[in-house]
Amino acid sequence: MRRQNLTSKRRLKQSFLTRISGKDRDDYWIAELAKPLRWVSEGGERAVTHIVVAARWQGTEIGHGMKGLPVGIAYVTEGSLLVDSSLDFKKCAYVAIGIADESQEE
């Protein structure tokens, strides 16, 4: 199996599942990746199927029509986060800053 890394040019295609509140703000999003990523961390290699995304700048938000929106990206590291009512930062790992565009592709 080929290892996939997040690089400066990598495009992630995902579907936003749910908005979730954290201790610091209420506009985080959990998204399911269209294709899992392979991630090598201190705990070994694992498949990443979900990410947490949030707009980086105050006054901006993830939504319809977004284009060139700076976002923070974290990998979900514990599956129980998908059913939690609030974001637990211990269940994800911040990995990158990205640029998000809405896509109409199916």
C-alpha positions in Angstrom: 0.0 0.0 0.0 1.4 3.4 -1.0 1.8 5.9 1.8 0.1 9.2 1.3 1.4 12.4 2.8 -0.2 15.8 3.1 1.9 18.2 1.0 1.6 21.8 0.0 -0.2 20.8 -3.3 -2.4 17.9 -2.1 -6.1 18.3 -2.7 -8.5 16.7 -0.2 -12.0 15.9 -1.3 -14.4 15.6 1.6 -18.0 15.8 2.6 -18.9 17.9 5.6 -20.9 15.8 8.0 -21.6 17.9 11.1 -20.8 21.2 12.8 -19.4 20.8 16.3 -18.6 23.2 19.1 -15.2 23.3 20.8 -14.2 25.0 24.1 -13.0 28.0 22.2 -15.5 28.4 19.3 -18.7 26.8 17.9 -17.8 26.5 14.2 -15.7 23.4 13.7 -16.7 20.9 11.1 -16.2 17.2 11.0 -15.7 15.9 7.4 -15.4 12.5 5.9 -12.6 12.1 3.3 -13.6 10.7 -0.1 -10.4 8.6 0.1 -8.6 7.7 3.3 -5.1 9.0 3.9 -2.2 7.1 5.4 -0.6 8.9 8.2 2.6 8.0 10.1 2.7 9.4 13.6 4.5 8.5 16.8 1.9 5.7 17.3 2.7 4.1 13.9 0.9 4.2 10.6 -2.8 4.6 10.5 -5.6 5.4 8.0 -7.3 8.7 8.4 -11.0 8.8 7.3 -12.2 12.0 8.9 -10.9 15.5 9.5 -11.8 18.5 11.6 -11.8 21.8 9.7 -12.3 25.4 10.9 -12.0 28.8 9.3 -8.7 30.4 10.3 -9.8 34.1 10.3 -12.3 35.7 12.6 -15.4 36.8 10.7 -15.0 34.1 8.0 -16.9 30.7 7.9 -17.1 27.5 6.1 -20.2 27.5 3.9 -21.8 27.7 0.4 -19.8 29.8 -2.1 -16.5 29.7 -0.1 -13.5 30.2 -2.3 -9.9 30.6 -1.1 -10.9 30.3 2.5 -7.9 29.6 4.9 -8.7 26.7 7.2 -7.1 24.7 9.9 -7.0 21.0 9.4 -6.8 18.2 12.1 -6.9 14.5 11.6 -9.5 12.6 13.7 -7.5 10.1 15.7 -10.2 8.6 17.8 -13.4 7.4 16.1 -15.6 8.2 19.1 -15.3 11.9 18.2 -17.7 11.2 15.4 -20.6 10.8 17.9 -19.5 13.2 20.5 -21.6 16.4 21.2 -18.6 18.6 21.5 -15.0 18.7 20.1 -12.4 17.0 22.3 -9.0 18.2 21.1 -7.5 15.0 22.6 -9.3 13.0 19.8 -7.7 14.8 16.9 -4.3 16.0 15.7 -3.7 19.4 14.2 -1.7 18.9 11.0 -2.0 21.8 8.5 -3.3 25.0 7.3 -5.2 24.7 3.9 -7.2 26.7 1.5 -10.9 25.6 1.0 -13.1 26.0 -2.0 -16.6 24.8 -2.4 -16.9 22.2 -5.2 -20.0 21.1 -7.1 -18.3 17.8 -8.1 -20.1 14.6 -7.2 
